[in-house]
């Protein structure tokens, strides 16, 4: 099912003059940008002698295999076999994938997309600036991380040294369920330690966040945190499964202030302190997440509702896509019979 969704790999700025390898859903792919700056992704395996294309180089927008110099374009078509003067009757291809740039990031879908890349409306709002924060690998499953982003109960414990307050009873969100996810709204009271005050333009020891979190199946979220002084800090998180146990964690923020008011370094430092507190705990969790509550592998409490909704939504998409696949296969058999 996950092959049917777009996954964010890394910033476009990470693509230079050489191909870049990536492991997506256990599959080795290679990404590069062509002469016009558009990104492309194909299987990291030459169909000739199986050498890794990522060890090669770029020429006229094509990727060149390092073994024998075979060239492939962004559609995976072999455009040159240096050892042969005449073209072959059967065109040579390497498996190509859907690849696009959005929000300054490279996105890849390994199969036919079930949904479009989620829309982040404030990205096009001139009153907001974008601050890229990080793109790194975590030894944790993406669903564990995404559930944590909507877990109100962990704030007082995991973030006790940053913004978490001392009250273990969380402010549970009001949830609006949507076809492709949900919206969670809450107003948690948080601490505002001196080391973090400059990043939100507030000097009070505590504050209240008006939080609106939008979750998109399977591993994407846009969470607006609004402060009483009018500051809005919008966290955009894209989690990409590398394999069964590892995740590429990509995050940038949109803010309605200026570099002069709060520097990029201050913005990143604020959120990195928080995410690194999460990382320590999340990398200790099991990689497998039961999608069916009846499996009884975990106990739950009221604040787990957003995470359980995620599991329910993902399970529903699995069922829908499987049924669609079964129906498609059945139709192909019937058409072949006719």
PAZAPA-4460 file (N, C-alpha, C; in steps of 0.05 Angstrom, whole numbers, plus 32768, in hexadecimal, padded with zeros to 4 digits):
% residues 338
    n_x    n_y    n_z   ca_x   ca_y   ca_z    c_x    c_y    c_z   seq   type   mol
   8010   7FE8   8000   8000   8000   8000   8011   8019   8000     1      X     A
   8027   8019   800F   8038   8031   8011   8045   8039   7FF7     2      X     A
   8047   8027   7FE4   8052   802D   7FCA   803F   8040   7FBA     3      X     A
   8026   8042   7FC3   8012   8052   7FB5   8012   806F   7FBE     4      X     A
   8024   8076   7FD1   8024   8091   7FDC   803E   809F   7FD5     5      X     A
   803C   80BA   7FD4   8054   80CA   7FD0   8064   80CC   7FEA     6      X     A
   807E   80CA   7FE8   8090   80CB   7FFF   80A5   80E0   7FFB     7      X     A
   80A9   80F0   8010   80BD   8106   800F   80D9   80FA   8016     8      X     A
   80EC   80FF   8005   8107   80F3   8009   811A   8106   8017     9      X     A
   811E   811E   800B   8132   8131   8015   812E   814B   8006    10      X     A
   813B   8160   800E   8139   817A   8000   8145   8179   7FE4    11      X     A
   8139   8189   7FD2   8145   818B   7FB7   8161   8194   7FB8    12      X     A
   8168   81A4   7FCC   8183   81AE   7FCE   8198   8198   7FD3    13      X     A
   818F   8180   7FDB   81A1   816A   7FDE   81A9   815D   7FC4    14      X     A
   819B   8164   7FAE   81A2   815A   7F94   81B5   816C   7F86    15      X     A
   81CE   8163   7F83   81E2   8173   7F76   81E8   8169   7F5A    16      X     A
   8201   8166   7F53   820A   815E   7F39   820E   8140   7F36    17      X     A
   8207   8131   7F4B   820B   8114   7F4B   81F1   8107   7F53    18      X     A
   81ED   80ED   7F4B   81D5   80DF   7F54   81D5   80DA   7F72    19      X     A
   81BD   80D7   7F7D   81BC   80D2   7F9A   81AB   80B9   7F9F    20      X     A
   81B7   80A5   7FAD   81A7   808D   7FB3   8194   8091   7FCB    21      X     A
   817F   8081   7FCC   816D   8082   7FE2   815F   8067   7FE4    22      X     A
   8159   805F   7FFC   814A   8045   8000   812E   804C   8009    23      X     A
   811B   8046   7FF8   80FF   804C   7FFD   80EE   8033   7FFE    24      X     A
   80E1   802E   8015   80D1   8016   8019   80E1   7FFC   8012    25      X     A
   80FA   7FFC   801A   810B   7FE5   8015   8116   7FE3   7FF9    26      X     A
   8110   7FF6   7FE8   8119   7FF5   7FCC   812E   800A   7FC7    27      X     A
   8144   8002   7FBA   815A   8015   7FB4   8153   8025   7F9B    28      X     A
   8152   803F   7F9E   814D   8051   7F88   8163   8065   7F86    29      X     A
   8164   8073   7F6F   8178   8088   7F6B   8169   80A1   7F61    30      X     A
   8171   80B8   7F6B   8163   80D1   7F64   8178   80E4   7F59    31      X     A
   8170   80F4   7F45   8181   8109   7F3A   816F   811E   7F2E    32      X     A
   817B   8135   7F27   816C   814A   7F19   8178   814D   7EFD    33      X     A
   8166   8152   7EEA   816E   8155   7ECE   8179   8170   7EC8    34      X     A
   817E   8176   7EAF   818A   818F   7EA7   8178   81A7   7EAD    35      X     A
   815D   81A2   7EAF   814A   81B7   7EB5   8146   81BA   7ED3    36      X     A
   8152   81A8   7EE3   814F   81A9   7F00   8138   8199   7F0B    37      X     A
   812B   8189   7EFA   8114   8178   7F03   811F   815E   7F0F    38      X     A
   8114   8154   7F25   811E   813B   7F31   8113   8122   7F23    39      X     A
   8122   810D   7F23   811A   80F3   7F18   8123   80DD   7F2A    40      X     A
   8115   80C6   7F29   811C   80B0   7F3A   8118   8096   7F2B    41      X     A
   812B   8084   7F2C   8129   8069   7F20   8135   8055   7F33    42      X     A
   8131   803C   7F2C   813D   8026   7F3C   815B   8028   7F3B    43      X     A
   8168   8025   7F51   8186   8027   7F52   8192   800D   7F4A    44      X     A
   818D   8005   7F31   8197   7FEB   7F26   8196   7FEC   7F08    45      X     A
   81AD   7FEB   7EFC   81AF   7FEB   7EDF   81A4   7FD1   7ED4    46      X     A
   8193   7FD1   7EC0   8188   7FB8   7EB5   819C   7FA7   7EA6    47      X     A
   81B4   7FB2   7EA2   81C9   7FA3   7E93   81D7   7F8F   7EA5    48      X     A
   81E8   7F99   7EB8   81F7   7F87   7ECA   81F1   7F8D   7EE7    49      X     A
   81DB   7F9B   7EED   81D0   7FA0   7F08   81E1   7FB3   7F19    50      X     A
   81F4   7FC1   7F0D   8204   7FD4   7F1C   81F2   7FEB   7F27    51      X     A
   81FA   7FF8   7F3D   81EB   800E   7F48   81EF   8027   7F37    52      X     A
   81D9   8032   7F2D   81DA   804A   7F1D   81E3   8062   7F2E    53      X     A
   81DE   8061   7F48   81E6   8077   7F5A   8204   807B   7F5B    54      X     A
   8214   8067   7F52   8231   8069   7F52   823A   8077   7F38    55      X     A
   8227   807D   7F26   822E   8089   7F0D   822F   80A8   7F0E    56      X     A
   8229   80B4   7EF7   822A   80D1   7EF5   8214   80DB   7EE3    57      X     A
   8211   80F5   7EE1   81FC   8102   7ED1   8208   810E   7EB8    58      X     A
   81F9   810C   7EA2   8202   8117   7E88   81E9   811F   7E78    59      X     A
   81E7   8138   7E71   81D1   8143   7E61   81B6   813B   7E6E    60      X     A
   81B4   813B   7E88   819B   8135   7E96   8196   8118   7E9A    61      X     A
   81A6   8106   7E8E   81A3   80E9   7E92   81B6   80DF   7EA8    62      X     A
   81AF   80C7   7EB2   81C1   80BA   7EC5   81D0   80A5   7EB7    63      X     A
   81EB   80A4   7EBB   81FD   8092   7EAD   8206   807C   7EBF    64      X     A
   8202   8063   7EB6   820C   804C   7EC6   822A   804C   7EC7    65      X     A
   8236   8048   7EDF   8253   8049   7EE1   8261   8030   7ED5    66      X     A
   8251   801B   7ED0   825E   8002   7EC7   8265   8002   7EA9    67      X     A
   8251   8009   7E98   8256   8009   7E7B   824C   8022   7E6D    68      X     A
   8244   8036   7E7C   823D   8050   7E70   8221   8051   7E64    69      X     A
   8210   803E   7E6A   81F4   803F   7E60   81E6   8058   7E6C    70      X     A
   81D7   8066   7E5C   81CA   807F   7E65   81AC   807A   7E67    71      X     A
   819F   8086   7E7C   8183   8083   7E81   8177   809F   7E87    72      X     A
   8160   80A5   7E7B   8153   80BE   7E80   8140   80BC   7E98    73      X     A
   8132   80D2   7E9E   8121   80D3   7EB5   8109   80C0   7EB4    74      X     A
   8102   80B6   7E9C   80EC   80A3   7E99   80F7   8086   7E9B    75      X     A
   8111   8083   7E9F   811D   8069   7EA1   8125   805D   7E86    76      X     A
   8121   806C   7E70   8128   8062   7E56   8146   8064   7E51    77      X     A
   8152   804E   7E47   816E   804F   7E40   8172   805F   7E26    78      X     A
   8181   8075   7E28   8185   8087   7E11   819F   8082   7E03    79      X     A
   81B1   8072   7E0F   81CB   806D   7E02   81D7   8054   7E0D    80      X     A
   81E0   8043   7DFA   81F1   802C   7E00   820B   8031   7DF0    81      X     A
   8220   803B   7DFC   8238   8043   7DED   8244   802D   7DDC    82      X     A
   8240   8014   7DE4   824D   7FFE   7DD6   823E   7FF6   7DBD    83      X     A
   8226   8001   7DB8   8216   7FF9   7DA2   8210   8011   7D90    84      X     A
   8214   800E   7D76   820F   8024   7D63   81F2   8025   7D5A    85      X     A
   81E6   800E   7D56   81CA   800D   7D4D   81B7   800A   7D65    86      X     A
   819F   8017   7D64   818C   8014   7D7B   8180   7FF8   7D7B    87      X     A
   8179   7FEF   7D93   816E   7FD5   7D96   8150   7FD5   7D8E    88      X     A
   8146   7FBD   7D87   812A   7FBB   7D81   8119   7FBF   7D9A    89      X     A
   8122   7FB4   7DB0   8113   7FB7   7DC9   8121   7FCC   7DDA    90      X     A
   8112   7FE0   7DE2   811D   7FF6   7DF1   8124   7FEC   7E0D    91      X     A
   813A   7FF5   7E18   8143   7FEE   7E32   813A   8002   7E46    92      X     A
   812F   7FF9   7E5D   8125   800B   7E72   8130   8003   7E8D    93      X     A
   8132   8016   7E9F   8135   8011   7EBC   811B   801A   7EC8    94      X     A
   8113   800D   7EDD   80F9   8014   7EEA   80FA   8031   7EF4    95      X     A
   80E7   8041   7EEB   80E5   805D   7EF4   80CD   8061   7F06    96      X     A
   80CF   8076   7F17   80BA   807C   7F2A   80B0   8098   7F27    97      X     A
   8098   809D   7F32   808E   80B8   7F32   80A0   80C9   7F45    98      X     A
   80A7   80E0   7F3B   80B9   80F1   7F4B   80B1   810E   7F46    99      X     A
   80B1   811E   7F5B   80A9   813A   7F59   80B6   814B   7F6E   100      X     A
   80B6   8165   7F6A   80C0   8178   7F7E   80A7   8186   7F89   101      X     A
   80A6   8188   7FA4   8091   8197   7FB1   809B   81A1   7FCC   102      X     A
   8097   81BB   7FD1   80A0   81C8   7FEA   80BF   81C7   7FED   103      X     A
   80CC   81C7   7FD6   80E9   81C6   7FD6   80F4   81AA   7FDD   104      X     A
   80E3   8196   7FDD   80EB   817A   7FE4   80E7   8168   7FCC   105      X     A
   80F6   8152   7FCB   80F3   813D   7FB7   80DF   8128   7FC1   106      X     A
   80CB   8122   7FB0   80B6   810E   7FB7   80B7   80F8   7FA2   107      X     A
   80B3   80DF   7FAC   80B2   80C8   7F9A   809B   80B6   7FA2   108      X     A
   808E   80AB   7F8D   8079   8096   7F91   8081   807E   7F80   109      X     A
   8083   8067   7F8D   808D   804F   7F7F   8078   8042   7F6D   110      X     A
   805F   8049   7F71   804A   803C   7F60   8036   8053   7F58   111      X     A
   8020   804C   7F4D   800C   8060   7F45   8001   806E   7F5E   112      X     A
   8003   8088   7F60   7FFB   8096   7F79   7FDE   8093   7F7F   113      X     A
   7FD8   808C   7F98   7FBC   808B   7FA1   7FB1   80A6   7FA7   114      X     A
   7FC2   80B8   7FB0   7FBB   80D4   7FB7   7FD1   80E6   7FAE   115      X     A
   7FCB   8100   7FAB   7FDF   8114   7FA4   7FF0   811A   7FBD   116      X     A
   8006   8128   7FB8   8016   8132   7FCE   8004   8146   7FDE   117      X     A
   8003   8144   7FF9   7FF2   8155   8008   7FF8   8173   8004   118      X     A
   7FE2   8183   8004   7FE4   819F   8000   7FEA   81AE   801A   119      X     A
   7FFF   81BE   801A   8006   81CF   8031   8000   81EC   8029   120      X     A
   7FE8   81F5   802F   7FDF   820F   8025   7FF0   8226   802E   121      X     A
   7FFA   8228   8047   800A   823F   804F   8024   8242   8040   122      X     A
   802C   822C   8032   8046   822D   8024   8046   8243   800F   123      X     A
   802F   8249   8003   802D   825D   7FEE   8024   8278   7FF9   124      X     A
   8022   827A   8014   801A   8293   8020   8033   82A5   8024   125      X     A
   8034   82BD   8018   804C   82CD   801A   8052   82D7   8037   126      X     A
   803F   82D5   8048   8043   82DE   8064   8053   82C9   8074   127      X     A
   8057   82B1   8068   8066   829C   8076   8081   8298   8069   128      X     A
   8095   8292   8079   80AF   828A   806E   80B4   826C   8074   129      X     A
   80C4   825F   8064   80CA   8243   8068   80E5   8241   8075   130      X     A
   80E7   8230   8089   8100   8229   8096   8104   820B   8094   131      X     A
   8117   8202   8084   811C   81E5   8083   812B   81DD   809D   132      X     A
   8122   81C8   80AA   812F   81C0   80C3   8141   81A8   80C2   133      X     A
   8137   8192   80B7   8149   817A   80B5   813D   8165   80A3   134      X     A
   814E   8153   8099   8147   813B   808B   815B   8126   8094   135      X     A
   8152   8113   80A4   8165   8100   80B0   8156   80E5   80B5   136      X     A
   8166   80D1   80BA   815B   80B6   80BE   8158   80B0   80DB   137      X     A
   8140   80A5   80E2   813B   809C   80FE   8137   807E   80FD   138      X     A
   8141   8070   8112   813D   8053   8114   8123   804E   8122   139      X     A
   810D   8053   8113   80F2   8052   811E   80DF   8050   8107   140      X     A
   80C8   8044   810B   80B4   8043   80F6   80A6   805E   80F3   141      X     A
   809D   8065   80DB   8091   8080   80D7   8077   8083   80E6   142      X     A
   8068   806E   80E9   804E   8070   80F7   8053   8076   8115   143      X     A
   8067   806B   8121   806E   8072   813D   8073   8090   813F   144      X     A
   8083   809A   812D   8089   80B7   812E   8071   80C8   8129   145      X     A
   8060   80C1   8116   8048   80D1   8110   8035   80D0   8127   146      X     A
   8031   80B9   8133   801F   80B8   814A   8029   80CA   8161   147      X     A
   8043   80CB   8164   804F   80DC   8179   804A   80FA   8174   148      X     A
   8048   8102   815A   8043   811E   8154   8027   8127   815E   149      X     A
   8015   8114   8162   7FFA   811B   816B   7FF4   8110   8187   150      X     A
   8009   8108   8195   8006   80FC   81B0   8008   8112   81C5   151      X     A
   7FF1   811A   81D1   7FF1   812F   81E5   7FFD   8126   81FF   152      X     A
   7FFD   810C   8205   8004   8103   8220   8022   8101   8224   153      X     A
   8032   8102   820F   804F   80FF   8213   805D   8119   8219   154      X     A
   804F   8130   8215   805C   814A   8218   8068   814E   8234   155      X     A
   805A   8147   8249   8063   814C   8264   807B   813A   826C   156      X     A
   8080   8125   825D   8095   8112   8264   80AD   8114   8251   157      X     A
   80A8   8110   8237   80BE   8110   8224   80C9   812C   8221   158      X     A
   80B8   8141   8224   80C1   815C   8220   80C2   816C   823A   159      X     A
   80C8   815E   8250   80C8   816A   826A   80DE   8180   826D   160      X     A
   80F4   817D   825D   810A   8190   825E   8107   81A6   824A   161      X     A
   80F2   81A5   8239   80EF   81BB   8226   80D5   81CA   822B   162      X     A
   80BF   81C2   821F   80A6   81D2   8222   8090   81C3   8231   163      X     A
   8094   81AA   8237   807E   819A   8245   8079   81A5   8261   164      X     A
   805F   81A6   8268   8058   81AF   8283   8057   8197   8296   165      X     A
   8052   819C   82AF   8053   8186   82C3   8039   8177   82C7   166      X     A
   8024   817F   82B9   800A   8172   82BC   8009   815A   82A9   167      X     A
   8007   8141   82B4   8006   812A   82A3   7FEC   8126   8294   168      X     A
   7FD7   8135   829C   7FBD   8132   828F   7FBE   8143   8275   169      X     A
   7FBD   8137   825E   7FC0   8146   8245   7FA6   8155   823C   170      X     A
   7FAA   816A   822C   7F94   8177   821F   7F8D   8167   8206   171      X     A
   7F77   8157   8208   7F70   8146   81F1   7F65   8157   81DA   172      X     A
   7F6D   8150   81C2   7F64   8160   81AB   7F48   8159   81A2   173      X     A
   7F3A   816C   8195   7F22   8167   8187   7F29   815E   816B   174      X     A
   7F1E   8148   8162   7F27   813C   8148   7F10   813D   8134   175      X     A
   7F17   8146   811C   7F05   8146   8105   7F10   8131   80F1   176      X     A
   7F01   811C   80ED   7F0A   8106   80DC   7F05   810D   80BF   177      X     A
   7F19   8109   80AE   7F17   810F   8091   7F1C   80F5   8081   178      X     A
   7F17   80F6   8067   7F1B   80DE   8057   7F38   80D4   8057   179      X     A
   7F4B   80E7   8056   7F67   80E0   8054   7F77   80E6   806D   180      X     A
   7F69   80E9   8084   7F77   80EE   809C   7F64   80FB   80B1   181      X     A
   7F6E   8110   80BF   7F5E   811E   80D2   7F6B   8138   80D9   182      X     A
   7F5B   8149   80E7   7F65   8162   80F3   7F62   8160   8111   183      X     A
   7F77   8165   8120   7F76   8165   813D   7F7B   8181   8148   184      X     A
   7F69   818B   8158   7F6B   81A6   8163   7F6C   81A5   8182   185      X     A
   7F7F   81B4   818D   7F83   81B5   81AA   7F8F   81CF   81B3   186      X     A
   7F8F   81D4   81CD   7F9C   81EC   81D8   7FAB   81E4   81F1   187      X     A
   7FC2   81D7   81EE   7FD2   81CF   8205   7FE1   81E6   8212   188      X     A
   7FE2   81E6   822C   7FF2   81F9   823B   800F   81EE   823D   189      X     A
   8022   81FE   8236   803E   81F5   8235   8050   8208   8244   190      X     A
   8068   81FF   824B   807C   8210   8257   808B   821F   8241   191      X     A
   8097   8235   8249   80A6   8245   8236   80C1   824C   8243   192      X     A
   80D4   8238   8244   80ED   823D   8251   80FD   8253   8244   193      X     A
   810F   825F   8254   811E   8276   824A   812E   8270   8230   194      X     A
   8138   8258   822E   8149   8251   8217   8139   8250   81FD   195      X     A
   811E   824F   81FF   810D   824C   81E7   80FC   8264   81E2   196      X     A
   80FD   8279   81F3   80EB   828F   81F2   80EF   82A1   81D9   197      X     A
   8108   82A4   81D2   810D   82B6   81BB   8101   82AB   81A1   198      X     A
   80FF   8291   819F   80F4   8285   8186   80D7   828A   8182   199      X     A
   80C8   8291   8198   80AB   8295   8195   80A4   82B2   819D   200      X     A
   80B7   82C4   81A1   80B2   82E0   81A7   80A2   82E3   81C1   201      X     A
   80A6   82D2   81D4   8096   82D4   81ED   80A9   82D0   8205   202      X     A
   80A4   82E0   821A   80B5   82DE   8232   80A8   82D2   824A   203      X     A
   808E   82CB   8247   807F   82BF   825E   8089   82A3   8262   204      X     A
   8086   8299   827B   8090   827F   8283   807F   8268   8278   205      X     A
   8066   826E   8272   8054   825B   8266   8043   8268   8250   206      X     A
   8037   8258   8240   8026   8262   822B   8012   824C   8222   207      X     A
   8000   8253   8211   7FED   8240   8206   7FF0   823F   81E8   208      X     A
   7FF2   8227   81DE   7FF3   8223   81C1   7FD8   821B   81B6   209      X     A
   7FCF   8229   81A1   7FB8   8221   8193   7FC1   8210   817B   210      X     A
   7FBD   81F6   817D   7FC9   81E3   816A   7FB4   81D6   8158   211      X     A
   7FBA   81D8   813E   7FA9   81CB   812A   7FBA   81B8   8119   212      X     A
   7FB7   819F   811D   7FC8   818B   8110   7FB8   817C   80FA   213      X     A
   7FC2   817C   80E2   7FB5   816E   80CC   7FC6   8155   80C5   214      X     A
   7FBA   813E   80C8   7FC8   8125   80C2   7FBE   811A   80A7   215      X     A
   7FD1   8112   8096   7FCB   8106   807C   7FD6   80EA   807B   216      X     A
   7FC5   80D7   8072   7FCE   80BB   806E   7FE4   80BB   8059   217      X     A
   7FFB   80AC   805D   8000   809C   8075   8012   80AB   8089   218      X     A
   8025   80BC   8081   8039   80C6   8094   8040   80E4   808F   219      X     A
   802C   80F5   808D   8031   8111   8087   801F   8122   809A   220      X     A
   802A   8137   80A4   801A   8149   80B5   8022   8166   80B2   221      X     A
   800E   8177   80B6   8012   8194   80B6   8005   819F   80CF   222      X     A
   8015   81A8   80E2   800A   81B1   80FC   8010   81CF   8100   223      X     A
   7FFB   81DE   8102   7FFE   81FB   8108   7FFD   81FF   8126   224      X     A
   8012   820C   8131   8013   8214   814D   8011   8232   814E   225      X     A
   7FFA   823C   8159   7FF6   8259   815B   7FF9   8262   8178   226      X     A
   8009   8277   817C   800E   8282   8197   7FFD   829B   819C   227      X     A
   7FF9   82A2   81B5   7FE8   82B9   81BB   7FF2   82D3   81AF   228      X     A
   800C   82D6   81A9   8017   82EE   819D   8014   82F0   817F   229      X     A
   8006   82DC   8173   8001   82DD   8156   8015   82CD   8146   230      X     A
   802B   82C3   8152   803E   82B2   8143   8031   8298   813C   231      X     A
   8036   828F   8123   802E   8275   811A   8046   8265   8110   232      X     A
   804A   824E   811C   8060   823C   8114   8053   8223   810A   233      X     A
   8056   821E   80F0   8049   8207   80E3   805E   81F1   80DD   234      X     A
   805A   81DB   80EB   806D   81C4   80E7   8063   81B3   80D0   235      X     A
   8074   81AD   80BD   806E   819B   80A7   8080   8183   80A9   236      X     A
   8075   816C   80AD   8085   8154   80B2   807D   813F   809E   237      X     A
   8091   8134   808F   808D   811E   807C   80A0   8107   8085   238      X     A
   8093   80F0   808A   80A2   80D9   8094   80A2   80C4   807E   239      X     A
   80BA   80BB   8076   80BD   80A9   805F   80C9   808E   8068   240      X     A
   80BB   8077   8064   80C6   805D   806C   80DE   8056   805A   241      X     A
   80F5   8052   8066   810D   8048   8058   810A   802A   8056   242      X     A
   8104   801D   806C   80FF   8000   806D   80ED   7FFB   8085   243      X     A
   80EC   7FE2   808E   80DA   7FDC   80A4   80E1   7FE9   80BF   244      X     A
   80FA   7FF2   80C2   8103   7FFB   80DC   810E   8018   80DB   245      X     A
   810F   8025   80C4   811C   803F   80C2   810B   8052   80B2   246      X     A
   810D   806C   80BA   80FC   8081   80AE   810D   8099   80A8   247      X     A
   8108   80A5   8090   8113   80BF   808A   8100   80D4   8095   248      X     A
   810A   80E4   80A8   80FA   80F9   80B5   8101   8114   80A8   249      X     A
   80ED   811F   809A   80F1   8139   808D   80DF   814E   809A   250      X     A
   80EA   8165   80A0   80D9   817A   80AD   80E2   8196   80A5   251      X     A
   80CE   81A6   809F   80D2   81C3   809C   80BB   81D2   80AA   252      X     A
   80BF   81EB   80AF   80AA   81FB   80BC   80A4   8213   80AB   253      X     A
   808C   821D   80AF   8083   8236   80A3   807C   8249   80BA   254      X     A
   8087   8261   80B9   8083   8274   80CF   807B   8290   80C4   255      X     A
   8069   829E   80D2   8061   82B8   80CA   8071   82CE   80D8   256      X     A
   808B   82C9   80DC   809C   82DE   80E6   80B3   82E1   80D2   257      X     A
   80C8   82F0   80D9   80DE   82F5   80C6   80F9   82EB   80D2   258      X     A
   810C   82E9   80C0   8127   82E1   80C8   8133   82F4   80DC   259      X     A
   812C   830E   80D8   8136   8322   80EB   812B   831F   8107   260      X     A
   8112   8316   8109   8106   8312   8123   8111   82F9   8131   261      X     A
   8112   82E3   8122   811C   82CA   812C   812C   82BC   8116   262      X     A
   8145   82B7   811B   8157   82AB   8106   8150   828E   8100   263      X     A
   8157   8285   80E9   8153   8269   80E1   8160   8257   80F5   264      X     A
   8178   825E   80FF   8186   824D   8113   8175   824A   812C   265      X     A
   8168   8260   8135   8158   825E   814D   813F   824D   8149   266      X     A
   8133   824F   8132   811B   823F   812C   8123   8221   812C   267      X     A
   8139   821A   811F   8141   81FE   811E   8148   81F4   813A   268      X     A
   8157   8204   8149   815F   81FB   8164   8147   81F5   8176   269      X     A
   8132   8206   8173   811A   8202   8183   810E   81E7   817D   270      X     A
   8109   81E0   8164   80FC   81C7   815D   810E   81AF   815F   271      X     A
   8128   81B3   815B   813B   819C   815D   813D   8192   817A   272      X     A
   813C   81A4   818D   813C   819B   81A9   8125   8189   81AE   273      X     A
   810E   8190   81A4   80F5   8181   81A8   80F7   8166   819A   274      X     A
   80FE   8166   8180   80FE   814D   8171   8113   8139   817B   275      X     A
   812A   8143   8185   813E   8131   818F   8135   8124   81A9   276      X     A
   8125   8132   81B8   8119   8126   81D0   8106   810F   81C7   277      X     A
   80F7   8113   81B2   80E6   80FE   81A7   80F6   80E6   819D   278      X     A
   810C   80ED   818E   811B   80D8   8181   8126   80C3   8195   279      X     A
   812F   80CC   81AC   813A   80BA   81C0   8126   80A5   81C8   280      X     A
   810D   80AD   81CC   80F8   809A   81D4   80EE   808A   81BD   281      X     A
   80E9   8096   81A6   80DD   8088   818F   80EF   8072   8184   282      X     A
   8109   8076   8185   811B   8062   817A   811C   8049   818D   283      X     A
   810F   804B   81A4   810E   8034   81B6   80F4   8023   81B2   284      X     A
   80E2   802D   81A1   80C8   801F   819D   80CA   8009   8188   285      X     A
   80B7   7FF7   8189   80B6   7FE2   8175   80B0   7FED   8159   286      X     A
   80BC   7FE3   8144   80B7   7FED   8129   809B   7FE5   811F   287      X     A
   8091   7FCE   8127   8077   7FC5   811E   8061   7FD2   812E   288      X     A
   804D   7FDD   8120   8037   7FEA   812D   801D   7FDB   8125   289      X     A
   800F   7FD0   8139   7FF6   7FC1   8132   7FE1   7FD4   8127   290      X     A
   7FD7   7FCF   810F   7FC3   7FE0   8103   7FA7   7FD9   810D   291      X     A
   7FA4   7FC2   8119   7F89   7FB9   8123   7F8A   7FB8   8141   292      X     A
   7F79   7FC9   814E   7F79   7FCA   816C   7F73   7FAF   8178   293      X     A
   7F66   7F9D   8169   7F5F   7F83   8174   7F77   7F71   8178   294      X     A
   7F8E   7F79   816D   7FA5   7F68   816F   7FB1   7F68   818B   295      X     A
   7FA9   7F7C   819C   7FB0   7F7C   81B8   7FCE   7F7C   81BD   296      X     A
   7FDE   7F87   81AB   7FFB   7F88   81B0   8002   7FA0   81C2   297      X     A
   7FF0   7FB3   81C4   7FF5   7FCB   81D4   7FDD   7FD2   81E4   298      X     A
   7FE1   7FE0   81FB   7FCB   7FEC   820A   7FC8   8009   8201   299      X     A
   7FB0   8015   8205   7FAC   8030   81FC   7F9C   8040   8210   300      X     A
   7F9E   805B   820D   7F8F   806E   821E   7F83   8083   820D   301      X     A
   7F74   8095   8219   7F64   80A9   8209   7F75   80BA   81F7   302      X     A
   7F8D   80C1   81FF   7F9E   80D2   81EF   7FA9   80C4   81D6   303      X     A
   7FA5   80AA   81D5   7FAF   809B   81BE   7F9C   809C   81A6   304      X     A
   7F85   80A9   81A9   7F71   80A9   8194   7F7C   80B2   8178   305      X     A
   7F8C   80C8   8177   7F96   80CF   815C   7FA6   80B9   814F   306      X     A
   7FB8   80AC   815E   7FC8   8097   8153   7FB7   807F   814A   307      X     A
   7FA3   8078   815A   7F91   8062   8152   7F81   8069   8139   308      X     A
   7F7A   8082   8136   7F6D   808B   811D   7F7F   8088   8105   309      X     A
   7F99   808E   8109   7FAC   808B   80F3   7FAD   806D   80EB   310      X     A
   7FAE   805C   80FE   7FAF   803F   80F8   7F96   8036   80E9   311      X     A
   7F7F   8040   80F2   7F66   8039   80E5   7F66   8044   80C8   312      X     A
   7F6F   805C   80C4   7F6F   8068   80A9   7F82   8058   8097   313      X     A
   7F9A   8051   80A1   7FAD   8042   8090   7FA2   8027   808A   314      X     A
   7F95   801A   809E   7F8A   8000   8099   7F74   8001   8084   315      X     A
   7F64   8017   8085   7F4E   801A   8071   7F59   801E   8055   316      X     A
   7F6F   802D   8053   7F7B   8031   8039   7F87   8017   802E   317      X     A
   7F93   8007   8040   7F9D   7FED   8039   7F87   7FDC   802D   318      X     A
   7F70   7FDB   803B   7F5A   7FCB   8032   7F4F   7FD5   8017   319      X     A
   7F4C   7FF0   8014   7F42   7FFB   7FFB   7F54   7FF5   7FE3   320      X     A
   7F6E   7FF9   7FE7   7F80   7FF5   7FD1   7F83   7FD7   7FCB   321      X     A
   7F81   7FC6   7FDF   7F82   7FA9   7FD9   7F6A   7FA1   7FC9   322      X     A
   7F52   7FAB   7FD1   7F3A   7FA4   7FC3   7F3B   7FAF   7FA6   323      X     A
   7F45   7FC7   7FA3   7F48   7FD3   7F88   7F5B   7FC2   7F78   324      X     A
   7F71   7FB8   7F84   7F84   7FA7   7F76   7F77   7F8D   7F6E   325      X     A
   7F68   7F81   7F81   7F5A   7F68   7F7B   7F46   7F6B   7F64   326      X     A
   7F37   7F81   7F64   7F24   7F86   7F4F   7F32   7F8B   7F35   327      X     A
   7F48   7F99   7F36   7F57   7F9F   7F1D   7F62   7F85   7F11   328      X     A
   7F6D   7F74   7F22   7F77   7F5A   7F19   7F60   7F49   7F0D   329      X     A
   7F49   7F49   7F1A   7F32   7F3A   7F10   7F29   7F44   7EF5   330      X     A
   7F29   7F5F   7EF2   7F21   7F6B   7ED8   7F34   7F64   7EC2   331      X     A
   7F4E   7F63   7EC9   7F62   7F5C   7EB4   7F5E   7F3F   7EAB   332      X     A
   7F58   7F2D   7EBE   7F54   7F11   7EB7   7F3B   7F0F   7EA5   333      X     A
   7F26   7F1E   7EAC   7F0D   7F1C   7E9B   7F12   7F27   7E80   334      X     A
   7F21   7F3D   7E7E   7F26   7F49   7E64   7F37   7F36   7E53   335      X     A
   7F4B   7F29   7E60   7F5C   7F17   7E52   7F4C   7EFF   7E47   336      X     A
   7F38   7EF6   7E58   7F27   7EE0   7E4F   7F16   7EE7   7E37   337      X     A
   7F0D   7F00   7E37   7EFC   7F09   7E20   7F0D   7F0C   7E07   338      X     A
***
